[in-house]
C-alpha cells in the first residue's frame, strides 16, 4: 500500500498562456487547484478564473478554485476557519488520488509564495510529497524550497499559519 499521492505546485508568473499550458502538459499535470485568494490577473486576463478554466479544459486539465480556504490573502488579514482549511486539504488529497494535481498561484518562485510557505507544509504534515514546478520545467523538492525560505526574513509575520 502506498502513501498519500504527490502534489505539485506551479506559479503562472508572466507566462504566455500557450507556454503555461505546454508546461503543465509536459509534466503530466491533469488538474489545477487555484489557491489565489482572488482568481484574477490585471495584467494577464487569460489567467482570470473563467478564461483559465476554459483554456485548461481545452487541453484536458481540470480546474478548481480553493483560494477561499487556501489563499494567502484574506480580508482584513483574517485567517480562514480551520474547518474550511481542513476541508480544502481533504479535497486536494482526494483529487490527488485521481489526478496529478498542481496548486497554482501567481508567483514564479515558490519560496516567495504562500503555496510553499503555508499550504505545502500542511500537505507534507499529512504525508504528501510536494514538488514545485519551476518556470523552466524543472522540479524542486519542497525540502529545497524550505531551505531557501529559512534563509530569508519573513516580510509578513501574519503568514505563519493557515490554522
Backbone as CSV, one residue per row, in Angstrom:
resi,resn,N_x,N_y,N_z,CA_x,CA_y,CA_z,C_x,C_y,C_z
1,UNK,0.854,-1.177,0.000,0.000,0.000,0.000,0.897,1.237,0.000
2,UNK,0.623,2.159,-0.866,1.437,3.370,-0.943,0.822,4.469,-0.087
3,UNK,1.621,5.506,0.145,1.161,6.622,0.963,0.355,7.614,0.149
4,UNK,0.113,8.768,0.737,-0.639,9.816,0.040,0.033,10.211,-1.273
5,UNK,-0.772,10.586,-2.234,-0.278,10.958,-3.561,0.557,12.235,-3.501
6,UNK,1.500,12.327,-4.438,2.299,13.543,-4.573,1.413,14.695,-5.025
7,UNK,1.766,15.891,-4.597,1.077,17.103,-5.040,2.137,18.084,-5.506
8,UNK,1.858,18.739,-6.589,2.790,19.676,-7.197,2.302,21.099,-6.962
9,UNK,3.171,22.062,-7.207,2.756,23.464,-7.231,3.355,24.114,-8.472
10,UNK,2.738,25.207,-8.904,3.234,25.959,-10.061,2.779,27.406,-9.932
11,UNK,3.607,28.308,-10.398,3.227,29.717,-10.466,3.000,30.096,-11.917
12,UNK,1.885,30.771,-12.197,1.645,31.131,-13.601,2.558,32.256,-14.056
13,UNK,3.062,33.060,-13.127,4.014,34.125,-13.415,3.521,34.976,-14.583
14,UNK,4.414,35.293,-15.503,4.045,36.105,-16.666,4.115,35.274,-17.945
15,UNK,3.935,33.972,-17.799,3.970,33.086,-18.962,2.905,33.470,-19.985
16,UNK,3.220,33.386,-21.262,2.140,33.375,-22.255,1.284,32.128,-21.982
17,UNK,0.005,32.208,-22.263,-0.894,31.096,-21.965,-0.406,29.795,-22.592
18,UNK,0.011,29.843,-23.850,0.439,28.631,-24.545,1.631,27.986,-23.839
19,UNK,2.553,28.793,-23.348,3.726,28.264,-22.631,3.293,27.602,-21.319
20,UNK,2.374,28.249,-20.601,1.894,27.688,-19.339,1.211,26.340,-19.572
21,UNK,0.337,26.273,-20.561,-0.354,25.018,-20.862,0.637,23.935,-21.274
22,UNK,1.630,24.294,-22.079,2.648,23.328,-22.505,3.459,22.826,-21.311
23,UNK,3.754,23.710,-20.366,4.485,23.328,-19.157,3.696,22.287,-18.367
24,UNK,2.408,22.525,-18.204,1.564,21.567,-17.481,1.514,20.229,-18.204
25,UNK,1.286,20.272,-19.490,1.158,19.039,-20.263,2.468,18.257,-20.286
26,UNK,3.603,18.955,-20.386,4.896,18.269,-20.466,5.237,17.528,-19.178
27,UNK,4.628,17.911,-18.093,4.906,17.272,-16.808,3.756,16.382,-16.339
28,UNK,2.731,16.264,-17.161,1.637,15.357,-16.837,0.623,15.879,-15.841
29,UNK,0.626,17.183,-15.569,-0.375,17.753,-14.666,-1.748,17.614,-15.319
30,UNK,-2.715,17.072,-14.576,-4.058,16.870,-15.120,-5.133,17.651,-14.368
31,UNK,-4.729,18.364,-13.307,-5.686,19.197,-12.567,-4.946,20.349,-11.900
32,UNK,-5.573,21.514,-11.948,-5.062,22.710,-11.276,-5.991,23.040,-10.120
33,UNK,-5.403,23.223,-8.946,-6.126,23.746,-7.784,-5.623,25.173,-7.590
34,UNK,-6.439,26.120,-7.979,-6.081,27.540,-7.925,-6.171,28.008,-6.479
35,UNK,-5.032,28.391,-5.894,-5.012,28.820,-4.499,-4.773,30.326,-4.375
36,UNK,-5.070,31.067,-5.436,-5.020,32.529,-5.346,-6.258,32.991,-4.586
37,UNK,-6.076,33.916,-3.666,-7.226,34.448,-2.921,-8.243,35.065,-3.862
38,UNK,-7.755,35.784,-4.843,-8.602,36.375,-5.880,-8.135,35.785,-7.208
39,UNK,-8.942,34.946,-7.838,-8.501,34.233,-9.037,-8.539,35.093,-10.306
40,UNK,-7.804,36.189,-10.251,-7.789,37.145,-11.360,-6.396,37.726,-11.517
41,UNK,-6.106,38.194,-12.718,-4.850,38.876,-13.009,-5.171,40.135,-13.792
42,UNK,-4.704,41.265,-13.296,-4.928,42.517,-14.034,-4.132,42.555,-15.327
43,UNK,-2.914,42.032,-15.299,-2.027,42.110,-16.465,-2.270,41.002,-17.481
44,UNK,-2.618,39.834,-17.013,-2.740,38.675,-17.894,-4.149,38.104,-17.758
45,UNK,-5.079,38.676,-18.509,-6.506,38.338,-18.379,-6.790,36.854,-18.612
46,UNK,-5.928,36.200,-19.385,-6.147,34.773,-19.634,-5.921,33.934,-18.376
47,UNK,-5.366,34.523,-17.309,-5.249,33.818,-16.038,-6.404,34.138,-15.095
48,UNK,-7.416,34.860,-15.562,-8.640,35.045,-14.777,-9.378,33.707,-14.723
49,UNK,-10.143,33.506,-13.688,-10.734,32.195,-13.417,-11.430,31.557,-14.622
50,UNK,-12.392,32.217,-15.213,-13.160,31.567,-16.289,-12.363,31.366,-17.575
51,UNK,-11.618,32.378,-18.061,-10.792,32.096,-19.244,-9.767,30.982,-18.988
52,UNK,-9.215,30.946,-17.789,-8.244,29.897,-17.466,-8.921,28.534,-17.432
53,UNK,-10.083,28.455,-16.799,-10.823,27.181,-16.745,-11.085,26.660,-18.169
54,UNK,-11.498,27.555,-19.052,-11.777,27.175,-20.438,-10.514,26.689,-21.145
55,UNK,-9.422,27.429,-20.977,-8.162,27.054,-21.627,-7.652,25.715,-21.104
56,UNK,-7.720,25.519,-19.802,-7.275,24.253,-19.219,-8.131,23.095,-19.715
57,UNK,-9.434,23.298,-19.743,-10.347,22.255,-20.211,-10.030,21.848,-21.651
58,UNK,-9.631,22.819,-22.462,-9.347,22.537,-23.874,-8.156,21.604,-24.059
59,UNK,-7.304,21.489,-23.040,-6.164,20.572,-23.117,-6.297,19.422,-22.111
60,UNK,-7.518,19.229,-21.594,-7.790,18.094,-20.725,-7.319,18.231,-19.291
61,UNK,-7.177,19.477,-18.820,-6.750,19.717,-17.441,-7.942,20.261,-16.657
62,UNK,-8.278,19.603,-15.557,-9.392,20.033,-14.706,-8.976,21.258,-13.894
63,UNK,-9.976,22.014,-13.399,-9.711,23.241,-12.643,-10.658,23.325,-11.455
64,UNK,-10.110,23.719,-10.314,-10.925,24.029,-9.141,-10.280,25.212,-8.435
65,UNK,-11.111,26.100,-7.908,-10.614,27.239,-7.132,-10.764,26.911,-5.652
66,UNK,-9.655,26.986,-4.908,-9.657,26.733,-3.465,-9.085,27.919,-2.693
67,UNK,-9.017,29.063,-3.348,-8.414,30.238,-2.728,-9.176,30.805,-1.551
68,UNK,-10.472,30.485,-1.454,-11.227,30.975,-0.295,-10.686,30.376,0.994
69,UNK,-10.236,29.134,0.946,-9.682,28.480,2.136,-8.155,28.470,2.149
70,UNK,-7.533,28.347,0.973,-6.080,28.170,0.919,-5.342,29.357,0.320
71,UNK,-6.041,30.455,0.086,-5.390,31.650,-0.447,-4.487,32.294,0.586
72,UNK,-3.561,33.096,0.115,-2.591,33.725,1.007,-3.014,35.055,1.572
73,UNK,-4.055,35.655,1.001,-4.510,36.969,1.463,-6.001,36.897,1.733
74,UNK,-6.377,37.283,2.924,-7.786,37.253,3.298,-8.197,38.625,3.806
75,UNK,-9.461,38.926,3.675,-9.995,40.240,4.058,-9.580,40.604,5.473
76,UNK,-9.020,41.782,5.605,-8.641,42.287,6.917,-7.539,41.499,7.596
77,UNK,-6.827,40.671,6.845,-5.760,39.875,7.434,-6.248,38.675,8.219
78,UNK,-7.554,38.412,8.157,-8.128,37.272,8.889,-7.640,35.959,8.282
79,UNK,-7.628,34.928,9.078,-7.326,33.600,8.562,-8.646,32.857,8.370
80,UNK,-8.705,31.969,7.395,-9.944,31.219,7.185,-10.185,30.265,8.353
81,UNK,-11.433,29.866,8.560,-11.721,28.907,9.638,-10.945,27.604,9.419
82,UNK,-10.467,27.027,10.500,-9.694,25.783,10.419,-10.473,24.695,9.689
83,UNK,-11.779,24.650,9.898,-12.604,23.637,9.227,-12.563,23.800,7.706
84,UNK,-12.580,25.038,7.217,-12.518,25.286,5.775,-11.171,24.845,5.209
85,UNK,-10.103,25.111,5.943,-8.769,24.695,5.504,-8.696,23.169,5.461
86,UNK,-9.180,22.516,6.494,-9.165,21.054,6.551,-9.962,20.456,5.400
87,UNK,-11.136,21.009,5.111,-11.955,20.509,4.003,-11.240,20.690,2.666
88,UNK,-10.573,21.826,2.478,-9.842,22.063,1.231,-8.669,21.089,1.099
89,UNK,-7.963,20.834,2.188,-6.858,19.867,2.158,-7.377,18.460,1.873
90,UNK,-8.522,18.106,2.445,-9.141,16.807,2.156,-9.500,16.707,0.675
91,UNK,-10.035,17.791,0.139,-10.409,17.799,-1.280,-9.171,17.620,-2.162
92,UNK,-8.071,18.284,-1.795,-6.817,18.104,-2.533,-6.351,16.654,-2.469
93,UNK,-6.373,16.074,-1.288,-5.931,14.686,-1.123,-6.780,13.741,-1.964
94,UNK,-8.093,13.937,-1.945,-8.984,13.105,-2.757,-8.696,13.293,-4.241
95,UNK,-8.540,14.543,-4.657,-8.252,14.826,-6.059,-6.930,14.240,-6.513
96,UNK,-5.948,14.254,-5.634,-4.618,13.746,-5.979,-4.609,12.230,-6.177
97,UNK,-5.647,11.562,-5.726,-5.768,10.125,-5.984,-6.224,9.852,-7.420
98,UNK,-6.876,10.827,-8.045,-7.412,10.649,-9.403,-6.664,11.449,-10.457
99,UNK,-5.997,12.518,-10.040,-5.328,13.436,-10.956,-3.906,13.693,-10.483
100,UNK,-3.071,14.197,-11.390,-1.806,14.796,-10.960,-2.131,16.264,-10.727
101,UNK,-2.258,16.634,-9.461,-2.722,17.962,-9.062,-1.541,18.899,-8.853
102,UNK,-1.693,20.109,-9.370,-0.732,21.179,-9.089,-1.489,22.348,-8.476
103,UNK,-1.026,22.796,-7.311,-1.538,24.040,-6.732,-1.002,25.173,-7.584
104,UNK,-1.846,26.121,-7.939,-1.394,27.236,-8.766,-1.609,28.560,-8.060
105,UNK,-0.592,29.391,-8.111,-0.682,30.778,-7.668,0.054,31.614,-8.712
106,UNK,0.277,32.874,-8.418,0.883,33.763,-9.402,2.411,33.780,-9.357
107,UNK,3.006,33.629,-8.194,4.457,33.786,-8.032,5.242,32.696,-8.758
108,UNK,6.240,33.100,-9.521,7.099,32.133,-10.207,7.918,31.314,-9.216
109,UNK,8.478,31.979,-8.206,9.347,31.318,-7.237,8.519,30.845,-6.047
110,UNK,8.436,29.537,-5.827,7.626,29.054,-4.710,8.090,29.580,-3.353
111,UNK,9.364,29.889,-3.210,9.871,30.392,-1.925,9.312,31.768,-1.590
112,UNK,8.752,32.440,-2.576,8.161,33.758,-2.355,6.641,33.702,-2.323
113,UNK,6.091,32.505,-2.256,4.639,32.333,-2.369,4.082,31.524,-1.200
114,UNK,2.850,31.839,-0.851,2.193,31.118,0.242,1.979,29.646,-0.075
115,UNK,1.987,29.265,-1.353,1.773,27.848,-1.654,2.890,26.991,-1.060
116,UNK,4.114,27.536,-0.959,5.221,26.802,-0.335,5.364,27.139,1.140
117,UNK,5.038,28.367,1.507,5.223,28.799,2.895,4.104,28.306,3.810
118,UNK,2.884,28.219,3.287,1.733,27.888,4.128,1.059,26.576,3.763
119,UNK,0.746,26.394,2.483,-0.051,25.229,2.090,0.795,23.958,2.042
120,UNK,1.954,24.013,1.411,2.787,22.810,1.290,3.137,22.193,2.646
121,UNK,3.502,22.982,3.671,3.791,22.341,4.963,2.599,21.561,5.534
122,UNK,1.392,22.046,5.289,0.204,21.322,5.752,0.049,20.000,5.005
123,UNK,0.370,20.009,3.709,0.299,18.783,2.914,1.394,17.798,3.325
124,UNK,2.594,18.314,3.550,3.702,17.464,3.993,3.359,16.815,5.334
125,UNK,2.738,17.569,6.230,2.344,17.028,7.537,1.336,15.889,7.390
126,UNK,0.608,15.872,6.282,-0.354,14.796,6.012,0.286,13.638,5.254
127,UNK,1.584,13.734,4.979,2.295,12.640,4.318,2.491,12.788,2.827
128,UNK,2.034,13.889,2.237,2.213,14.103,0.802,3.629,14.576,0.506
129,UNK,4.206,14.106,-0.580,5.426,14.709,-1.111,4.970,15.894,-1.956
130,UNK,5.635,17.024,-1.803,5.284,18.220,-2.571,6.469,18.583,-3.446
131,UNK,6.177,18.791,-4.719,7.196,19.177,-5.696,6.750,20.465,-6.367
132,UNK,7.703,21.350,-6.565,7.411,22.659,-7.141,7.913,22.703,-8.582
133,UNK,6.989,22.921,-9.507,7.302,23.019,-10.927,7.783,24.434,-11.217
134,UNK,9.008,24.551,-11.689,9.603,25.856,-11.955,9.313,26.288,-13.393
135,UNK,9.504,27.561,-13.661,9.173,28.146,-14.965,9.907,27.470,-16.121
136,UNK,11.104,26.951,-15.853,11.878,26.305,-16.917,11.545,24.824,-17.074
137,UNK,10.563,24.341,-16.315,10.147,22.949,-16.412,10.842,22.016,-15.440
138,UNK,11.806,22.522,-14.688,12.467,21.681,-13.693,11.591,21.562,-12.450
139,UNK,11.872,20.543,-11.657,11.155,20.328,-10.402,12.090,20.621,-9.240
140,UNK,11.546,21.250,-8.212,12.300,21.495,-6.994,11.547,20.825,-5.850
141,UNK,12.244,19.978,-5.119,11.632,19.306,-3.980,11.315,20.328,-2.894
142,UNK,10.276,20.054,-2.120,9.857,21.014,-1.103,10.944,21.252,-0.050
143,UNK,11.711,20.231,0.295,12.795,20.422,1.270,13.766,21.504,0.811
144,UNK,14.077,21.520,-0.465,14.988,22.528,-1.014,14.385,23.926,-0.915
145,UNK,13.098,24.029,-1.195,12.417,25.327,-1.083,12.413,25.779,0.374
146,UNK,12.168,24.852,1.295,12.158,25.202,2.718,13.511,25.756,3.170
147,UNK,14.589,25.197,2.660,15.924,25.704,2.991,16.070,27.139,2.494
148,UNK,15.598,27.396,1.284,15.675,28.766,0.749,14.805,29.718,1.559
149,UNK,13.628,29.274,1.961,12.738,30.116,2.769,13.390,30.438,4.110
150,UNK,13.997,29.437,4.724,14.621,29.638,6.039,15.740,30.671,5.979
151,UNK,16.332,30.837,4.817,17.418,31.795,4.659,16.956,33.218,4.423
152,UNK,15.671,33.432,4.354,15.115,34.770,4.108,14.330,35.236,5.323
153,UNK,14.248,36.530,5.469,13.394,37.085,6.524,11.958,37.047,6.048
154,UNK,11.058,36.729,6.937,9.632,36.803,6.594,9.221,38.262,6.575
155,UNK,8.499,38.623,5.534,8.077,40.017,5.410,6.726,40.270,6.045
156,UNK,5.962,39.215,6.281,4.632,39.379,6.857,4.418,38.311,7.926
157,UNK,4.630,38.646,9.187,4.510,37.637,10.243,3.111,37.058,10.377
158,UNK,2.099,37.684,9.775,0.743,37.129,9.828,0.647,35.864,9.004
159,UNK,1.611,35.591,8.123,1.539,34.420,7.262,2.251,33.215,7.860
160,UNK,2.256,33.107,9.166,2.906,31.976,9.803,2.087,30.695,9.738
161,UNK,0.773,30.799,9.617,-0.053,29.605,9.646,-1.424,29.883,9.058
162,UNK,-1.971,28.878,8.408,-3.353,28.963,7.943,-4.314,28.481,9.017
163,UNK,-3.814,27.785,10.016,-4.686,27.239,11.062,-4.494,27.971,12.360
